[in-house]
Amino acid sequence: MWLALGVVLAVACVLFVARPFLRDPAPASDRLDEPGPQDEIRVALAEERDRALAALKELEFDHRTGKVSDEDYRAQVGPLRRRAAEALRALDGKRTEKEPAGAAH
Protein backbone atom coordinates (compact mmCIF):
# COMPACT_ATOMS: atom_id res chain seq x y z
CA MET A 1 0.00 0.00 0.00
CA TRP A 2 2.75 2.49 0.93
CA LEU A 3 4.62 1.56 -2.23
CA ALA A 4 1.59 2.33 -4.41
CA LEU A 5 1.07 5.66 -2.63
CA GLY A 6 4.78 6.51 -3.16
CA VAL A 7 4.54 5.69 -6.87
CA VAL A 8 1.40 7.83 -7.28
CA LEU A 9 3.07 10.69 -5.44
CA ALA A 10 6.25 10.40 -7.56
CA VAL A 11 4.24 10.41 -10.81
CA ALA A 12 2.25 13.42 -9.63
CA CYS A 13 5.46 15.31 -8.80
CA VAL A 14 7.01 14.49 -12.18
CA LEU A 15 3.89 15.64 -14.02
CA PHE A 16 3.71 18.84 -11.96
CA VAL A 17 7.34 19.69 -12.69
CA ALA A 18 7.10 18.74 -16.39
CA ARG A 19 3.81 20.61 -16.98
CA PRO A 20 5.41 23.81 -18.40
CA PHE A 21 7.42 21.73 -20.85
CA LEU A 22 4.45 19.67 -22.01
CA ARG A 23 2.24 22.65 -22.91
CA ASP A 24 2.15 23.80 -26.50
CA PRO A 25 3.68 27.29 -26.55
CA ALA A 26 1.51 29.92 -28.17
CA PRO A 27 3.43 33.20 -28.21
CA ALA A 28 1.43 36.33 -28.98
CA SER A 29 3.94 37.33 -31.64
CA ASP A 30 7.53 36.55 -32.50
CA ARG A 31 8.04 39.74 -34.50
CA LEU A 32 10.46 42.37 -33.34
CA ASP A 33 9.35 45.94 -32.89
CA GLU A 34 9.51 47.99 -36.05
CA PRO A 35 12.22 50.63 -35.94
CA GLY A 36 10.98 54.19 -35.73
CA PRO A 37 11.95 56.94 -38.18
CA GLN A 38 14.76 58.16 -35.90
CA ASP A 39 16.17 54.64 -35.67
CA GLU A 40 16.07 54.25 -39.46
CA ILE A 41 17.94 57.54 -39.91
CA ARG A 42 20.53 56.52 -37.32
CA VAL A 43 21.06 53.14 -39.02
CA ALA A 44 21.40 54.80 -42.44
CA LEU A 45 23.98 57.22 -41.05
CA ALA A 46 25.90 54.39 -39.40
CA GLU A 47 25.92 52.46 -42.68
CA GLU A 48 27.17 55.55 -44.54
CA ARG A 49 29.91 56.00 -41.93
CA ASP A 50 30.94 52.35 -42.28
CA ARG A 51 31.02 52.56 -46.09
CA ALA A 52 33.13 55.73 -46.03
CA LEU A 53 35.59 54.32 -43.50
CA ALA A 54 35.86 51.04 -45.42
CA ALA A 55 36.54 52.96 -48.64
CA LEU A 56 39.25 54.98 -46.88
CA LYS A 57 40.81 51.81 -45.51
CA GLU A 58 40.79 50.17 -48.92
CA LEU A 59 42.24 53.26 -50.60
CA GLU A 60 45.00 53.44 -47.98
CA PHE A 61 45.80 49.75 -48.49
CA ASP A 62 45.84 50.10 -52.27
CA HIS A 63 48.13 53.14 -52.00
CA ARG A 64 50.54 51.33 -49.69
CA THR A 65 50.70 48.29 -51.96
CA GLY A 66 51.28 50.44 -55.05
CA LYS A 67 47.96 49.80 -56.77
CA VAL A 68 47.03 53.49 -56.50
CA SER A 69 49.48 56.22 -57.46
CA ASP A 70 50.27 59.16 -55.17
CA GLU A 71 48.38 61.50 -57.49
CA ASP A 72 45.24 59.34 -57.54
CA TYR A 73 45.47 58.85 -53.79
CA ARG A 74 45.57 62.60 -53.14
CA ALA A 75 42.62 63.13 -55.49
CA GLN A 76 40.48 60.48 -53.80
CA VAL A 77 41.39 60.73 -50.12
CA GLY A 78 39.99 64.25 -49.55
CA PRO A 79 36.42 63.57 -50.70
CA LEU A 80 36.38 60.25 -48.83
CA ARG A 81 37.55 61.91 -45.62
CA ARG A 82 34.91 64.62 -45.97
CA ARG A 83 32.22 62.00 -46.56
CA ALA A 84 33.32 60.04 -43.49
CA ALA A 85 33.49 63.21 -41.36
CA GLU A 86 30.02 64.33 -42.47
CA ALA A 87 28.56 60.94 -41.62
CA LEU A 88 30.28 60.95 -38.22
CA ARG A 89 29.04 64.47 -37.44
CA ALA A 90 25.49 63.62 -38.50
CA LEU A 91 25.55 60.41 -36.48
CA ASP A 92 26.91 62.24 -33.44
CA GLY A 93 24.15 64.84 -33.84
CA LYS A 94 21.50 62.10 -33.85
CA ARG A 95 23.10 60.50 -30.83
CA THR A 96 23.10 63.75 -28.81
CA GLU A 97 19.44 64.39 -29.72
CA LYS A 98 18.47 61.26 -27.80
CA GLU A 99 20.36 62.27 -24.64
CA PRO A 100 18.46 64.19 -21.97
CA ALA A 101 19.40 67.81 -21.35
CA GLY A 102 22.47 68.15 -19.18
CA ALA A 103 23.82 64.66 -19.90
CA ALA A 104 27.57 64.38 -19.84
CA HIS A 105 29.41 63.15 -22.92
C-alpha positions as CSV (number, residue, x, y, z in Angstrom):
1,M,0.0,0.0,0.0
2,W,2.7,2.5,0.9
3,L,4.6,1.6,-2.2
4,A,1.6,2.3,-4.4
5,L,1.1,5.7,-2.6
6,G,4.8,6.5,-3.2
7,V,4.5,5.7,-6.9
8,V,1.4,7.8,-7.3
9,L,3.1,10.7,-5.4
10,A,6.2,10.4,-7.6
11,V,4.2,10.4,-10.8
12,A,2.3,13.4,-9.6
13,C,5.5,15.3,-8.8
14,V,7.0,14.5,-12.2
15,L,3.9,15.6,-14.0
16,F,3.7,18.8,-12.0
17,V,7.3,19.7,-12.7
18,A,7.1,18.7,-16.4
19,R,3.8,20.6,-17.0
20,P,5.4,23.8,-18.4
21,F,7.4,21.7,-20.9
22,L,4.5,19.7,-22.0
23,R,2.2,22.7,-22.9
24,D,2.1,23.8,-26.5
25,P,3.7,27.3,-26.5
26,A,1.5,29.9,-28.2
27,P,3.4,33.2,-28.2
28,A,1.4,36.3,-29.0
29,S,3.9,37.3,-31.6
30,D,7.5,36.6,-32.5
31,R,8.0,39.7,-34.5
32,L,10.5,42.4,-33.3
33,D,9.4,45.9,-32.9
34,E,9.5,48.0,-36.0
35,P,12.2,50.6,-35.9
36,G,11.0,54.2,-35.7
37,P,11.9,56.9,-38.2
38,Q,14.8,58.2,-35.9
39,D,16.2,54.6,-35.7
40,E,16.1,54.3,-39.5
41,I,17.9,57.5,-39.9
42,R,20.5,56.5,-37.3
43,V,21.1,53.1,-39.0
44,A,21.4,54.8,-42.4
45,L,24.0,57.2,-41.1
46,A,25.9,54.4,-39.4
47,E,25.9,52.5,-42.7
48,E,27.2,55.6,-44.5
49,R,29.9,56.0,-41.9
50,D,30.9,52.4,-42.3
51,R,31.0,52.6,-46.1
52,A,33.1,55.7,-46.0
53,L,35.6,54.3,-43.5
54,A,35.9,51.0,-45.4
55,A,36.5,53.0,-48.6
56,L,39.3,55.0,-46.9
57,K,40.8,51.8,-45.5
58,E,40.8,50.2,-48.9
59,L,42.2,53.3,-50.6
60,E,45.0,53.4,-48.0
61,F,45.8,49.8,-48.5
62,D,45.8,50.1,-52.3
63,H,48.1,53.1,-52.0
64,R,50.5,51.3,-49.7
65,T,50.7,48.3,-52.0
66,G,51.3,50.4,-55.0
67,K,48.0,49.8,-56.8
68,V,47.0,53.5,-56.5
69,S,49.5,56.2,-57.5
70,D,50.3,59.2,-55.2
71,E,48.4,61.5,-57.5
72,D,45.2,59.3,-57.5
73,Y,45.5,58.8,-53.8
74,R,45.6,62.6,-53.1
75,A,42.6,63.1,-55.5
76,Q,40.5,60.5,-53.8
77,V,41.4,60.7,-50.1
78,G,40.0,64.3,-49.6
79,P,36.4,63.6,-50.7
80,L,36.4,60.2,-48.8
81,R,37.5,61.9,-45.6
82,R,34.9,64.6,-46.0
83,R,32.2,62.0,-46.6
84,A,33.3,60.0,-43.5
85,A,33.5,63.2,-41.4
86,E,30.0,64.3,-42.5
87,A,28.6,60.9,-41.6
88,L,30.3,61.0,-38.2
89,R,29.0,64.5,-37.4
90,A,25.5,63.6,-38.5
91,L,25.5,60.4,-36.5
92,D,26.9,62.2,-33.4
93,G,24.2,64.8,-33.8
94,K,21.5,62.1,-33.9
95,R,23.1,60.5,-30.8
96,T,23.1,63.7,-28.8
97,E,19.4,64.4,-29.7
98,K,18.5,61.3,-27.8
99,E,20.4,62.3,-24.6
100,P,18.5,64.2,-22.0
101,A,19.4,67.8,-21.3
102,G,22.5,68.2,-19.2
103,A,23.8,64.7,-19.9
104,A,27.6,64.4,-19.8
105,H,29.4,63.2,-22.9
